[in-house]
Amino acid sequence: MLVCDYMVEQIDGDYAHLRRVDEPDDELKLVARALLPMEITEGSRLHYELMQYTLIG
């Protein structure tokens, strides 16, 4: 089971480009904004666990 944190690098229309915090050299992950919390902005940190993204304070 994957548990990790992401940083929102870029918001592009209906998609967000996420960078994994613990593996910054990996490629960006493209995720539909419908799967993410509504209040994200570029620079937001997200926690991923059990197929859900939550905003980290």
Predicted model as a PDB file, atoms N, CA, C, CB and O in Angstrom, pLDDT in the B-factor column:
MODEL        1                                                                  
ATOM      1  N   MET A   1       0.844  -1.181   0.000  1.00 89.00           N  
ATOM      2  CA  MET A   1       0.000   0.000   0.000  1.00 89.00           C  
ATOM      3  C   MET A   1       0.891   1.247   0.000  1.00 89.00           C  
ATOM      4  CB  MET A   1      -0.961  -0.004   1.227  1.00 89.00           C  
ATOM      5  O   MET A   1       1.758   1.406   0.860  1.00 89.00           O  
ATOM      6  N   LEU A   2       0.667   2.106  -0.958  1.00 92.00           N  
ATOM      7  CA  LEU A   2       1.458   3.318  -1.104  1.00 92.00           C  
ATOM      8  C   LEU A   2       0.942   4.400  -0.160  1.00 92.00           C  
ATOM      9  CB  LEU A   2       1.429   3.813  -2.560  1.00 92.00           C  
ATOM     10  O   LEU A   2      -0.249   4.710  -0.143  1.00 92.00           O  
ATOM     11  N   VAL A   3       1.851   4.963   0.620  1.00 96.00           N  
ATOM     12  CA  VAL A   3       1.568   6.109   1.480  1.00 96.00           C  
ATOM     13  C   VAL A   3       2.703   7.095   1.248  1.00 96.00           C  
ATOM     14  CB  VAL A   3       1.442   5.695   3.015  1.00 96.00           C  
ATOM     15  O   VAL A   3       3.866   6.765   1.477  1.00 96.00           O  
ATOM     16  N   CYS A   4       2.372   8.315   0.792  1.00 97.00           N  
ATOM     17  CA  CYS A   4       3.412   9.304   0.528  1.00 97.00           C  
ATOM     18  C   CYS A   4       2.811  10.702   0.502  1.00 97.00           C  
ATOM     19  CB  CYS A   4       4.128   9.002  -0.801  1.00 97.00           C  
ATOM     20  O   CYS A   4       1.595  10.874   0.576  1.00 97.00           O  
ATOM     21  N   ASP A   5       3.692  11.700   0.394  1.00 98.00           N  
ATOM     22  CA  ASP A   5       3.284  13.099   0.312  1.00 98.00           C  
ATOM     23  C   ASP A   5       3.696  13.665  -1.043  1.00 98.00           C  
ATOM     24  CB  ASP A   5       3.905  13.929   1.468  1.00 98.00           C  
ATOM     25  O   ASP A   5       4.716  13.280  -1.614  1.00 98.00           O  
ATOM     26  N   TYR A   6       2.883  14.582  -1.535  1.00 98.00           N  
ATOM     27  CA  TYR A   6       3.135  15.229  -2.818  1.00 98.00           C  
ATOM     28  C   TYR A   6       3.090  16.744  -2.652  1.00 98.00           C  
ATOM     29  CB  TYR A   6       2.109  14.769  -3.876  1.00 98.00           C  
ATOM     30  O   TYR A   6       2.455  17.267  -1.737  1.00 98.00           O  
ATOM     31  N   MET A   7       3.773  17.431  -3.553  1.00 98.00           N  
ATOM     32  CA  MET A   7       3.705  18.882  -3.659  1.00 98.00           C  
ATOM     33  C   MET A   7       3.040  19.200  -4.986  1.00 98.00           C  
ATOM     34  CB  MET A   7       5.129  19.547  -3.552  1.00 98.00           C  
ATOM     35  O   MET A   7       3.391  18.618  -6.013  1.00 98.00           O  
ATOM     36  N   VAL A   8       2.075  20.125  -4.974  1.00 98.00           N  
ATOM     37  CA  VAL A   8       1.418  20.548  -6.212  1.00 98.00           C  
ATOM     38  C   VAL A   8       2.364  21.510  -6.924  1.00 98.00           C  
ATOM     39  CB  VAL A   8       0.014  21.224  -5.929  1.00 98.00           C  
ATOM     40  O   VAL A   8       2.564  22.641  -6.479  1.00 98.00           O  
ATOM     41  N   GLU A   9       2.940  21.056  -8.022  1.00 98.00           N  
ATOM     42  CA  GLU A   9       3.896  21.869  -8.779  1.00 98.00           C  
ATOM     43  C   GLU A   9       3.186  22.830  -9.728  1.00 98.00           C  
ATOM     44  CB  GLU A   9       4.848  20.968  -9.568  1.00 98.00           C  
ATOM     45  O   GLU A   9       3.595  23.981  -9.878  1.00 98.00           O  
ATOM     46  N   GLN A  10       2.115  22.348 -10.370  1.00 98.00           N  
ATOM     47  CA  GLN A  10       1.430  23.167 -11.368  1.00 98.00           C  
ATOM     48  C   GLN A  10      -0.012  22.725 -11.475  1.00 98.00           C  
ATOM     49  CB  GLN A  10       2.130  23.075 -12.741  1.00 98.00           C  
ATOM     50  O   GLN A  10      -0.315  21.534 -11.395  1.00 98.00           O  
ATOM     51  N   ILE A  11      -0.905  23.690 -11.658  1.00 98.00           N  
ATOM     52  CA  ILE A  11      -2.314  23.398 -11.935  1.00 98.00           C  
ATOM     53  C   ILE A  11      -2.568  23.817 -13.372  1.00 98.00           C  
ATOM     54  CB  ILE A  11      -3.289  24.144 -10.928  1.00 98.00           C  
ATOM     55  O   ILE A  11      -2.304  24.954 -13.765  1.00 98.00           O  
ATOM     56  N   ASP A  12      -3.087  22.871 -14.147  1.00 96.00           N  
ATOM     57  CA  ASP A  12      -3.283  23.083 -15.575  1.00 96.00           C  
ATOM     58  C   ASP A  12      -4.710  22.684 -15.931  1.00 96.00           C  
ATOM     59  CB  ASP A  12      -2.247  22.271 -16.415  1.00 96.00           C  
ATOM     60  O   ASP A  12      -4.962  21.539 -16.309  1.00 96.00           O  
ATOM     61  N   GLY A  13      -5.642  23.623 -15.812  1.00 96.00           N  
ATOM     62  CA  GLY A  13      -7.043  23.334 -16.121  1.00 96.00           C  
ATOM     63  C   GLY A  13      -7.622  22.300 -15.183  1.00 96.00           C  
ATOM     64  O   GLY A  13      -7.688  22.529 -13.975  1.00 96.00           O  
ATOM     65  N   ASP A  14      -8.045  21.162 -15.717  1.00 97.00           N  
ATOM     66  CA  ASP A  14      -8.678  20.106 -14.920  1.00 97.00           C  
ATOM     67  C   ASP A  14      -7.670  19.127 -14.323  1.00 97.00           C  
ATOM     68  CB  ASP A  14      -9.670  19.346 -15.773  1.00 97.00           C  
ATOM     69  O   ASP A  14      -8.059  18.109 -13.750  1.00 97.00           O  
ATOM     70  N   TYR A  15      -6.389  19.424 -14.451  1.00 98.00           N  
ATOM     71  CA  TYR A  15      -5.344  18.513 -13.970  1.00 98.00           C  
ATOM     72  C   TYR A  15      -4.336  19.255 -13.098  1.00 98.00           C  
ATOM     73  CB  TYR A  15      -4.624  17.843 -15.154  1.00 98.00           C  
ATOM     74  O   TYR A  15      -4.162  20.469 -13.206  1.00 98.00           O  
ATOM     75  N   ALA A  16      -3.683  18.490 -12.236  1.00 98.00           N  
ATOM     76  CA  ALA A  16      -2.598  19.032 -11.420  1.00 98.00           C  
ATOM     77  C   ALA A  16      -1.375  18.144 -11.602  1.00 98.00           C  
ATOM     78  CB  ALA A  16      -3.008  19.124  -9.911  1.00 98.00           C  
ATOM     79  O   ALA A  16      -1.492  16.924 -11.716  1.00 98.00           O  
ATOM     80  N   HIS A  17      -0.214  18.760 -11.628  1.00 98.00           N  
ATOM     81  CA  HIS A  17       1.052  18.049 -11.733  1.00 98.00           C  
ATOM     82  C   HIS A  17       1.644  17.959 -10.333  1.00 98.00           C  
ATOM     83  CB  HIS A  17       2.036  18.763 -12.729  1.00 98.00           C  
ATOM     84  O   HIS A  17       1.936  18.982  -9.714  1.00 98.00           O  
ATOM     85  N   LEU A  18       1.821  16.745  -9.836  1.00 98.00           N  
ATOM     86  CA  LEU A  18       2.296  16.528  -8.474  1.00 98.00           C  
ATOM     87  C   LEU A  18       3.713  15.962  -8.478  1.00 98.00           C  
ATOM     88  CB  LEU A  18       1.350  15.586  -7.722  1.00 98.00           C  
ATOM     89  O   LEU A  18       4.065  15.131  -9.316  1.00 98.00           O  
ATOM     90  N   ARG A  19       4.522  16.431  -7.520  1.00 98.00           N  
ATOM     91  CA  ARG A  19       5.872  15.911  -7.340  1.00 98.00           C  
ATOM     92  C   ARG A  19       5.926  15.218  -5.983  1.00 98.00           C  
ATOM     93  CB  ARG A  19       6.947  17.052  -7.443  1.00 98.00           C  
ATOM     94  O   ARG A  19       5.520  15.777  -4.965  1.00 98.00           O  
ATOM     95  N   ARG A  20       6.431  14.005  -5.991  1.00 97.00           N  
ATOM     96  CA  ARG A  20       6.565  13.248  -4.752  1.00 97.00           C  
ATOM     97  C   ARG A  20       7.665  13.879  -3.891  1.00 97.00           C  
ATOM     98  CB  ARG A  20       6.882  11.749  -5.047  1.00 97.00           C  
ATOM     99  O   ARG A  20       8.782  14.078  -4.369  1.00 97.00           O  
ATOM    100  N   VAL A  21       7.364  14.189  -2.646  1.00 97.00           N  
ATOM    101  CA  VAL A  21       8.288  14.900  -1.763  1.00 97.00           C  
ATOM    102  C   VAL A  21       9.531  14.068  -1.462  1.00 97.00           C  
ATOM    103  CB  VAL A  21       7.589  15.277  -0.461  1.00 97.00           C  
ATOM    104  O   VAL A  21      10.638  14.605  -1.430  1.00 97.00           O  
ATOM    105  N   ASP A  22       9.363  12.772  -1.243  1.00 96.00           N  
ATOM    106  CA  ASP A  22      10.502  11.933  -0.866  1.00 96.00           C  
ATOM    107  C   ASP A  22      11.327  11.451  -2.058  1.00 96.00           C  
ATOM    108  CB  ASP A  22      10.014  10.744  -0.092  1.00 96.00           C  
ATOM    109  O   ASP A  22      12.392  10.864  -1.866  1.00 96.00           O  
ATOM    110  N   GLU A  23      10.858  11.685  -3.279  1.00 95.00           N  
ATOM    111  CA  GLU A  23      11.588  11.311  -4.491  1.00 95.00           C  
ATOM    112  C   GLU A  23      11.499  12.463  -5.505  1.00 95.00           C  
ATOM    113  CB  GLU A  23      11.016   9.980  -5.102  1.00 95.00           C  
ATOM    114  O   GLU A  23      10.843  12.332  -6.539  1.00 95.00           O  
ATOM    115  N   PRO A  24      12.159  13.588  -5.206  1.00 92.00           N  
ATOM    116  CA  PRO A  24      11.994  14.791  -6.034  1.00 92.00           C  
ATOM    117  C   PRO A  24      12.516  14.668  -7.461  1.00 92.00           C  
ATOM    118  CB  PRO A  24      12.678  15.930  -5.380  1.00 92.00           C  
ATOM    119  O   PRO A  24      12.158  15.480  -8.314  1.00 92.00           O  
ATOM    120  N   ASP A  25      13.346  13.679  -7.737  1.00 95.00           N  
ATOM    121  CA  ASP A  25      13.884  13.527  -9.092  1.00 95.00           C  
ATOM    122  C   ASP A  25      12.978  12.708 -10.003  1.00 95.00           C  
ATOM    123  CB  ASP A  25      15.245  12.883  -9.032  1.00 95.00           C  
ATOM    124  O   ASP A  25      13.229  12.637 -11.206  1.00 95.00           O  
ATOM    125  N   ASP A  26      11.931  12.086  -9.460  1.00 95.00           N  
ATOM    126  CA  ASP A  26      10.986  11.324 -10.275  1.00 95.00           C  
ATOM    127  C   ASP A  26      10.172  12.267 -11.162  1.00 95.00           C  
ATOM    128  CB  ASP A  26      10.048  10.484  -9.376  1.00 95.00           C  
ATOM    129  O   ASP A  26      10.118  13.474 -10.928  1.00 95.00           O  
ATOM    130  N   GLU A  27       9.544  11.693 -12.178  1.00 97.00           N  
ATOM    131  CA  GLU A  27       8.679  12.474 -13.059  1.00 97.00           C  
ATOM    132  C   GLU A  27       7.460  12.972 -12.293  1.00 97.00           C  
ATOM    133  CB  GLU A  27       8.243  11.637 -14.278  1.00 97.00           C  
ATOM    134  O   GLU A  27       7.058  12.383 -11.289  1.00 97.00           O  
ATOM    135  N   LEU A  28       6.878  14.065 -12.781  1.00 98.00           N  
ATOM    136  CA  LEU A  28       5.657  14.576 -12.185  1.00 98.00           C  
ATOM    137  C   LEU A  28       4.505  13.614 -12.454  1.00 98.00           C  
ATOM    138  CB  LEU A  28       5.333  15.978 -12.730  1.00 98.00           C  
ATOM    139  O   LEU A  28       4.463  12.946 -13.487  1.00 98.00           O  
ATOM    140  N   LYS A  29       3.580  13.556 -11.516  1.00 97.00           N  
ATOM    141  CA  LYS A  29       2.397  12.708 -11.651  1.00 97.00           C  
ATOM    142  C   LYS A  29       1.226  13.600 -12.044  1.00 97.00           C  
ATOM    143  CB  LYS A  29       2.094  11.922 -10.322  1.00 97.00           C  
ATOM    144  O   LYS A  29       0.953  14.595 -11.372  1.00 97.00           O  
ATOM    145  N   LEU A  30       0.541  13.258 -13.113  1.00 98.00           N  
ATOM    146  CA  LEU A  30      -0.609  14.017 -13.589  1.00 98.00           C  
ATOM    147  C   LEU A  30      -1.868  13.422 -12.967  1.00 98.00           C  
ATOM    148  CB  LEU A  30      -0.691  14.003 -15.152  1.00 98.00           C  
ATOM    149  O   LEU A  30      -2.151  12.237 -13.142  1.00 98.00           O  
ATOM    150  N   VAL A  31      -2.629  14.251 -12.236  1.00 98.00           N  
ATOM    151  CA  VAL A  31      -3.820  13.783 -11.523  1.00 98.00           C  
ATOM    152  C   VAL A  31      -4.991  14.711 -11.840  1.00 98.00           C  
ATOM    153  CB  VAL A  31      -3.565  13.723  -9.983  1.00 98.00           C  
ATOM    154  O   VAL A  31      -4.840  15.932 -11.842  1.00 98.00           O  
ATOM    155  N   ALA A  32      -6.142  14.133 -12.103  1.00 98.00           N  
ATOM    156  CA  ALA A  32      -7.351  14.922 -12.345  1.00 98.00           C  
ATOM    157  C   ALA A  32      -7.709  15.690 -11.073  1.00 98.00           C  
ATOM    158  CB  ALA A  32      -8.538  14.009 -12.793  1.00 98.00           C  
ATOM    159  O   ALA A  32      -7.685  15.126  -9.979  1.00 98.00           O  
ATOM    160  N   ARG A  33      -8.037  16.960 -11.214  1.00 98.00           N  
ATOM    161  CA  ARG A  33      -8.369  17.795 -10.050  1.00 98.00           C  
ATOM    162  C   ARG A  33      -9.612  17.296  -9.331  1.00 98.00           C  
ATOM    163  CB  ARG A  33      -8.574  19.242 -10.478  1.00 98.00           C  
ATOM    164  O   ARG A  33      -9.793  17.588  -8.149  1.00 98.00           O  
ATOM    165  N   ALA A  34     -10.461  16.561 -10.007  1.00 97.00           N  
ATOM    166  CA  ALA A  34     -11.660  16.012  -9.373  1.00 97.00           C  
ATOM    167  C   ALA A  34     -11.297  15.028  -8.264  1.00 97.00           C  
ATOM    168  CB  ALA A  34     -12.546  15.325 -10.415  1.00 97.00           C  
ATOM    169  O   ALA A  34     -12.115  14.773  -7.380  1.00 97.00           O  
ATOM    170  N   LEU A  35     -10.099  14.476  -8.295  1.00 97.00           N  
ATOM    171  CA  LEU A  35      -9.651  13.524  -7.272  1.00 97.00           C  
ATOM    172  C   LEU A  35      -8.951  14.214  -6.103  1.00 97.00           C  
ATOM    173  CB  LEU A  35      -8.717  12.497  -7.891  1.00 97.00           C  
ATOM    174  O   LEU A  35      -8.618  13.566  -5.111  1.00 97.00           O  
ATOM    175  N   LEU A  36      -8.726  15.512  -6.213  1.00 98.00           N  
ATOM    176  CA  LEU A  36      -7.966  16.265  -5.219  1.00 98.00           C  
ATOM    177  C   LEU A  36      -8.877  17.199  -4.432  1.00 98.00           C  
ATOM    178  CB  LEU A  36      -6.845  17.063  -5.893  1.00 98.00           C  
ATOM    179  O   LEU A  36      -9.965  17.538  -4.898  1.00 98.00           O  
ATOM    180  N   PRO A  37      -8.441  17.621  -3.238  1.00 97.00           N  
ATOM    181  CA  PRO A  37      -9.243  18.595  -2.480  1.00 97.00           C  
ATOM    182  C   PRO A  37      -9.431  19.885  -3.277  1.00 97.00           C  
ATOM    183  CB  PRO A  37      -8.576  18.907  -1.123  1.00 97.00           C  
ATOM    184  O   PRO A  37      -8.511  20.325  -3.966  1.00 97.00           O  
ATOM    185  N   MET A  38     -10.604  20.487  -3.189  1.00 96.00           N  
ATOM    186  CA  MET A  38     -10.933  21.680  -3.975  1.00 96.00           C  
ATOM    187  C   MET A  38     -10.027  22.863  -3.668  1.00 96.00           C  
ATOM    188  CB  MET A  38     -12.365  22.075  -3.731  1.00 96.00           C  
ATOM    189  O   MET A  38      -9.769  23.690  -4.542  1.00 96.00           O  
ATOM    190  N   GLU A  39      -9.539  22.950  -2.426  1.00 96.00           N  
ATOM    191  CA  GLU A  39      -8.809  24.144  -2.017  1.00 96.00           C  
ATOM    192  C   GLU A  39      -7.316  24.135  -2.347  1.00 96.00           C  
ATOM    193  CB  GLU A  39      -8.974  24.329  -0.564  1.00 96.00           C  
ATOM    194  O   GLU A  39      -6.580  24.986  -1.847  1.00 96.00           O  
ATOM    195  N   ILE A  40      -6.848  23.195  -3.179  1.00 97.00           N  
ATOM    196  CA  ILE A  40      -5.421  23.170  -3.501  1.00 97.00           C  
ATOM    197  C   ILE A  40      -5.021  24.378  -4.341  1.00 97.00           C  
ATOM    198  CB  ILE A  40      -5.067  21.880  -4.240  1.00 97.00           C  
ATOM    199  O   ILE A  40      -5.820  24.924  -5.102  1.00 97.00           O  
ATOM    200  N   THR A  41      -3.773  24.775  -4.183  1.00 97.00           N  
ATOM    201  CA  THR A  41      -3.154  25.797  -5.014  1.00 97.00           C  
ATOM    202  C   THR A  41      -1.750  25.301  -5.352  1.00 97.00           C  
ATOM    203  CB  THR A  41      -3.119  27.204  -4.289  1.00 97.00           C  
ATOM    204  O   THR A  41      -1.286  24.316  -4.777  1.00 97.00           O  
ATOM    205  N   GLU A  42      -1.084  25.962  -6.263  1.00 98.00           N  
ATOM    206  CA  GLU A  42       0.300  25.587  -6.547  1.00 98.00           C  
ATOM    207  C   GLU A  42       1.123  25.796  -5.278  1.00 98.00           C  
ATOM    208  CB  GLU A  42       0.885  26.420  -7.742  1.00 98.00           C  
ATOM    209  O   GLU A  42       1.053  26.852  -4.650  1.00 98.00           O  
ATOM    210  N   GLY A  43       1.891  24.793  -4.913  1.00 97.00           N  
ATOM    211  CA  GLY A  43       2.674  24.843  -3.684  1.00 97.00           C  
ATOM    212  C   GLY A  43       2.030  24.104  -2.526  1.00 97.00           C  
ATOM    213  O   GLY A  43       2.669  23.912  -1.492  1.00 97.00           O  
ATOM    214  N   SER A  44       0.770  23.682  -2.674  1.00 98.00           N  
ATOM    215  CA  SER A  44       0.097  22.926  -1.613  1.00 98.00           C  
ATOM    216  C   SER A  44       0.765  21.568  -1.428  1.00 98.00           C  
ATOM    217  CB  SER A  44      -1.404  22.746  -1.939  1.00 98.00           C  
ATOM    218  O   SER A  44       1.311  20.996  -2.371  1.00 98.00           O  
ATOM    219  N   ARG A  45       0.713  21.066  -0.204  1.00 98.00           N  
ATOM    220  CA  ARG A  45       1.219  19.722   0.078  1.00 98.00           C  
ATOM    221  C   ARG A  45       0.038  18.796   0.312  1.00 98.00           C  
ATOM    222  CB  ARG A  45       2.176  19.722   1.309  1.00 98.00           C  
ATOM    223  O   ARG A  45      -0.924  19.149   0.994  1.00 98.00           O  
ATOM    224  N   LEU A  46       0.130  17.602  -0.266  1.00 98.00           N  
ATOM    225  CA  LEU A  46      -0.937  16.610  -0.171  1.00 98.00           C  
ATOM    226  C   LEU A  46      -0.399  15.312   0.410  1.00 98.00           C  
ATOM    227  CB  LEU A  46      -1.571  16.357  -1.548  1.00 98.00           C  
ATOM    228  O   LEU A  46       0.741  14.928   0.152  1.00 98.00           O  
ATOM    229  N   HIS A  47      -1.228  14.645   1.192  1.00 98.00           N  
ATOM    230  CA  HIS A  47      -0.897  13.319   1.711  1.00 98.00           C  
ATOM    231  C   HIS A  47      -1.761  12.316   0.960  1.00 98.00           C  
ATOM    232  CB  HIS A  47      -1.126  13.223   3.273  1.00 98.00           C  
ATOM    233  O   HIS A  47      -2.966  12.510   0.805  1.00 98.00           O  
ATOM    234  N   TYR A  48      -1.127  11.238   0.493  1.00 98.00           N  
ATOM    235  CA  TYR A  48      -1.840  10.196  -0.252  1.00 98.00           C  
ATOM    236  C   TYR A  48      -1.818   8.904   0.552  1.00 98.00           C  
ATOM    237  CB  TYR A  48      -1.206   9.979  -1.661  1.00 98.00           C  
ATOM    238  O   TYR A  48      -0.759   8.397   0.924  1.00 98.00           O  
ATOM    239  N   GLU A  49      -3.014   8.385   0.811  1.00 97.00           N  
ATOM    240  CA  GLU A  49      -3.151   7.115   1.534  1.00 97.00           C  
ATOM    241  C   GLU A  49      -4.533   6.538   1.229  1.00 97.00           C  
ATOM    242  CB  GLU A  49      -2.950   7.312   3.085  1.00 97.00           C  
ATOM    243  O   GLU A  49      -5.520   7.270   1.155  1.00 97.00           O  
ATOM    244  N   LEU A  50      -4.587   5.234   1.055  1.00 96.00           N  
ATOM    245  CA  LEU A  50      -5.845   4.532   0.771  1.00 96.00           C  
ATOM    246  C   LEU A  50      -6.584   5.154  -0.414  1.00 96.00           C  
ATOM    247  CB  LEU A  50      -6.748   4.542   2.009  1.00 96.00           C  
ATOM    248  O   LEU A  50      -7.799   5.344  -0.373  1.00 96.00           O  
ATOM    249  N   MET A  51      -5.828   5.468  -1.468  1.00 94.00           N  
ATOM    250  CA  MET A  51      -6.376   6.011  -2.714  1.00 94.00           C  
ATOM    251  C   MET A  51      -7.087   7.347  -2.532  1.00 94.00           C  
ATOM    252  CB  MET A  51      -7.330   5.023  -3.319  1.00 94.00           C  
ATOM    253  O   MET A  51      -7.989   7.678  -3.300  1.00 94.00           O  
ATOM    254  N   GLN A  52      -6.682   8.127  -1.505  1.00 97.00           N  
ATOM    255  CA  GLN A  52      -7.270   9.443  -1.265  1.00 97.00           C  
ATOM    256  C   GLN A  52      -6.166  10.463  -1.008  1.00 97.00           C  
ATOM    257  CB  GLN A  52      -8.256   9.397  -0.070  1.00 97.00           C  
ATOM    258  O   GLN A  52      -5.150  10.162  -0.381  1.00 97.00           O  
ATOM    259  N   TYR A  53      -6.391  11.680  -1.511  1.00 98.00           N  
ATOM    260  CA  TYR A  53      -5.484  12.788  -1.282  1.00 98.00           C  
ATOM    261  C   TYR A  53      -6.099  13.719  -0.255  1.00 98.00           C  
ATOM    262  CB  TYR A  53      -5.177  13.540  -2.596  1.00 98.00           C  
ATOM    263  O   TYR A  53      -7.270  14.083  -0.367  1.00 98.00           O  
ATOM    264  N   THR A  54      -5.315  14.109   0.753  1.00 98.00           N  
ATOM    265  CA  THR A  54      -5.784  15.086   1.733  1.00 98.00           C  
ATOM    266  C   THR A  54      -4.766  16.211   1.830  1.00 98.00           C  
ATOM    267  CB  THR A  54      -6.013  14.424   3.123  1.00 98.00           C  
ATOM    268  O   THR A  54      -3.562  15.994   1.699  1.00 98.00           O  
ATOM    269  N   LEU A  55      -5.269  17.406   2.061  1.00 98.00           N  
ATOM    270  CA  LEU A  55      -4.434  18.591   2.164  1.00 98.00           C  
ATOM    271  C   LEU A  55      -3.714  18.586   3.508  1.00 98.00           C  
ATOM    272  CB  LEU A  55      -5.277  19.878   1.995  1.00 98.00           C  
ATOM    273  O   LEU A  55      -4.320  18.344   4.552  1.00 98.00           O  
ATOM    274  N   ILE A  56      -2.403  18.858   3.466  1.00 96.00           N  
ATOM    275  CA  ILE A  56      -1.618  18.941   4.701  1.00 96.00           C  
ATOM    276  C   ILE A  56      -1.565  20.410   5.100  1.00 96.00           C  
ATOM    277  CB  ILE A  56      -0.164  18.339   4.518  1.00 96.00           C  
ATOM    278  O   ILE A  56      -1.097  21.249   4.330  1.00 96.00           O  
ATOM    279  N   GLY A  57      -2.040  20.718   6.292  1.00 79.00           N  
ATOM    280  CA  GLY A  57      -2.104  22.054   6.867  1.00 79.00           C  
ATOM    281  C   GLY A  57      -0.984  22.905   6.530  1.00 79.00           C  
ATOM    282  O   GLY A  57      -0.933  24.056   6.961  1.00 79.00           O  
TER     283      GLY A  57                                                      
ENDMDL                                                                          
END                                                                             
